[in-house]
């Protein structure tokens, strides 16, 4: 019994450490994704053209890295990553189409509702327990994100068709997170990241041509920015989030995305000189503070129950990864 108790304690400690690493990884991922907004402002290309070349370079970079590690890319990865790739590619295409018809503010706010959808799926199909306290703080963070985005309104274009496309993009983004979480059954996070990147590249190419975008070879200056975006948003953002999602609850990873508009606004203020109003600054503080409470509740392990000397009980804890 002493050995079993020691083994259980060691396993619990390992799980707690893995969870903490996953939380840090998710935080790094959303910071990296936020840089994409800044870099995209300097790239003189259409959104789908950016998506094509960015994911082409990023996907090939992951494949080369896999070969260097002695785990060559297999065609089965493309099969297993199909739905994740379709979800990610659809998100990029639908969001691009949405902002053509409705305001960026509308599209971003609709996209920020992703944690609600993912939270429902996580509870129903992954058995994750969110808890009322975490739900309330997540809603506080969501409200703060709405204020951050709405306070930066710069256009007044609104069309219900664009709003519907933004809703579809949000659902696709949600599906990408869900397939990432579920991918551990058939492949590693690295394989999933590589497969979805290549699928997204294959989806962006024909859609870019269909939308009349210039898909020609990028200029040298654009290539520099595309590589920077592939490394930050791709290698650090997508790869790190996919790695984290198999270690943390799905709903937590999704809730982390509420930080993307906040970090984007902070970086736009720091590097592009864009103004941040007092209302935005206060809302940013609310989002960061609320999510810090949510993360702290995940990182703090529940106190262990005192061992019962005369009992022979096997404890099996279902931990959401």
N, C-alpha and C positions, 0 to 999 in steps of 0.2 A: 504493500500500500504506500509505503514511503517513496518507493521508486516511481509509482504511478503519479503520486502527488507532485513530485519533483518534475517529472516529464510534463505534466499538465501546466505547471507554473512556467516552465521553459517555453512551452508552446504558446502560452498566453503572452509572455514577454516578447516573443518573436513576432506574433501577430500585431501587438501594440506598436512595435518598432516599424513594421511594414506599413501600418496605417499612418503613422506619423510621417514616414517618407513619402507616402502617397499624397498626403495633404500638402506637403511642401512642393511636391512635383506639380500638383494641380495649380497651386499659386504661381509657380514659375511659368506654367503653360499659358495662363490667362494674361500674364504680363507680356509674354512673347507675342501672343495674338494681338495685343493692343498696338504693338509696333507696326503691324501690317497697315493700319489706317494711316499712319504717318508716312510710311514709305510709299503707299499707293498714290499719295498726293503729288509725288515727284515723278511718277512713271507716266510718260506720255503714250499711253496705250489704253485700249478698251478693257473693260473689266474681265471679259471672257478670254481675251488674249493674254492678259496678265495671269489669269488662272491656268491657262494652258501651259505657258512657259514656266511659270512658277512650279507647278506640280510635276512637269516633265523633269526639270532639274532636281527637284526635291526627291521624286520617286527614284530616279537613277542614282542619286546620292545614297539613298537608303539601301538600294540593291547592291551597289559597290561595297558599302560597309558590311553588308551581310556576307558577301563573298570573302571579304578580308577576315571575317570571324569564323570562316569554315562552315557557314550555314548558307549555301547557295539558294537563291530565289527559285522556287518551284512553281510550275504553272498551276498547281492545285491552289496556291495562295490566291491567284486571280479568281478562281472559282469560289473559294471560301469567303473572299472579301467583296464579292459582287454586290451584295445588298448595302454594305457600308459605303462602297464606292458610289453606287447610285444615289444614296442619301446625301453624301457630301457634294457630289457633282450637281444634284438637283438643287441643293441649298444655294450654291453659288449662282447657278443660272436663274433661279426663281427670284433671289434677292436682287440681282442685276435688273431683271425685268420689272420688279416691284418699284424700284426707285425711279424708273422711267415714267411711272404713272402716278405715284403718290410721293409724299414728302419723305425725306430720309428720316425725319423725326418719327413719323408714323411707322415706317418700316422697322426702325430700331426698337421702338417701344413694343411693337407686336412681337419682334424677335426676343425681347427680354422676358416674355411670358413662357419661354421654354422650360424653366424649372418647374412650373406648375404641371405641365404635361408629363415631364420626365418623373416628377415626384409621384404622380398617380400610377404610372407604369411601374416604377420601382417598388411601390408598396404592394401592388396587386400581383405582379409577376415575378419579382425578385425577392419578395418577402422582407423588404427593408422596413424597419420601424423608424418613422421620422420623429414622432413626439410632438405634442402641442406646442411646447416651448420653442422648438426649432422651427415649426411652421410659422409661428408668430414673428420670430426674428427674421425669417426668410422673407415674409411679406413686408416687413419694415424695409429690408434691403431692396426688395422689388419696387416699393414706393419711392425710395430714394433714387433708384435708377431712373424711374419715370421722370422725376424732377430734373435730374442731371441732363437727360436727353431733351426734354421739352424746353428747358431754359436756354438751350443752344439753338433753338429754331431759327433757320436761316432761309427757309422757303415756305411758300404757302400752297404748293401743288398738292391737291388731294383728290383721289379718285378711288371709288370703292373697289374697282377692279385691281388697282395696285395694292390696296389693303388685303384683298383676298390672296394675291400672289405672295405678299409678305407673310400671311398666315401659313400658306403652303411651304414657304421657305423655313419658317419656324418649325413646322412639323417635320420637315426633312432634316433639319439640324438636330431635332430631338431624336429622330430615328438613327442618326449617325452615332450619337452617344449610346443609345441602347444597343446597337450592333457592336459597338466597341466593347461595351461591358460583357456582351454575350460571346465575343470572339475567343475568349480564353478556352472555350470548349474544343476548338479546332486548330488554333494557331497562337503564336506568340504575339505580343503587342507590336513588335518590330515588323513581323510579317503583315499584320493587319494594316499598319501605317503605310508600308510599301504598296500593298495591294490597292488600298483605297486611293492613294495618291495617283497611281497609274490609271485607275478607272476614272478618276476625276479629270485627268488630262485628256483621256479619250472622249469624255463627254463634252468638255469645253471646246474642243477643236471644231466639230461640226456645228455646234450651236453658235460659236463665234462667227463662222462663215455665214450661217443662216441669218444672223442679226446684222450682217454687213460690216463686221468689224475687220480692221486691218490685222491679219494674222501673220504678216510677213516677219522675217527675222528681226529681232529687236536691235536697236542701236547699241553701241558699246556702253554708253551711259545708262541706258535702260537695263542692260544685262547686269551691270553692277548692282543696281537697286533690286532687280529680280533675284539675284543670288542672295543679297542681304535678306530679302523677304523669305526666300526658301529656307534660309538658315534659322531666322528668328521665328516666323510664324509656322514654318514647317518642321524643321529638325527639332527645334526646342518646343514649339507650341503643340503641334499634333502628336509628335512622338512622345512627348512628356505626358500629355493628357491621356493618351491611350495606355501608356505604362501605368499611370496613376489609377485609372478607372478599374483596373483589376485588383486594386489594393484598398480602395475607399468605396463607401456607398455611392451608388449611381446618382442619387439625388443631391449628394454633397458636391460631386463633380459638376453637375449641371448648375447648381446654385453659384458656384465659383464664377460662372460666365457673366454674372451681374457686375463683376468688377471690370469687364472689358470696356464699356463706355466710360467708366470712371478713369481708368488708367489712360485711355485714349485722350480724354479731355486734359488730363494732367500733362501728358507728353506734348499735346498740341500747344498748351500754354508755355511749356518749357522750351520747346524747339521751334515752334512756328509762330510764337508771339500772339496766339489767339487768346482773347480775353476770357476770364473766368469770373462770373458774377458772384457776389456774396451768397446768393441763394444756391448757386451751383456748388460752391465750396462747402456750404453747410450740408447739402444733400450728399456730396461725396463722403464727408466725414460720417454721416449716418450709415451709408452703404458699407463702408469699411468697418465701422464699429459693429454693426449688426452681424456681418459675416465673420468677424473675429470671434464673436460670442458663439456662433454656430460651430466654427472650427474648433474652438476651445472645448466645446461639449463633446466633440468627436475624439479629440486628442487626449482628453482626461479619462483614463480607464475607470470603470466602476470598481468600487472596493470589493476585494475578494472575500468570499464567505469563509468563516472559520472552518477548518477541517474537522470532520467528525471521525474520531479515532476508531470507533467500532463499526463503522459503516463501510460497505464495499460498493461504492457508487461510481459509475463511469459517467463523467460529465461530458456532454457533447454540445458545444456552443456553435450555433450557426452564426458565423460572422459575415456581414456584408462586405465584400471586397470592392 
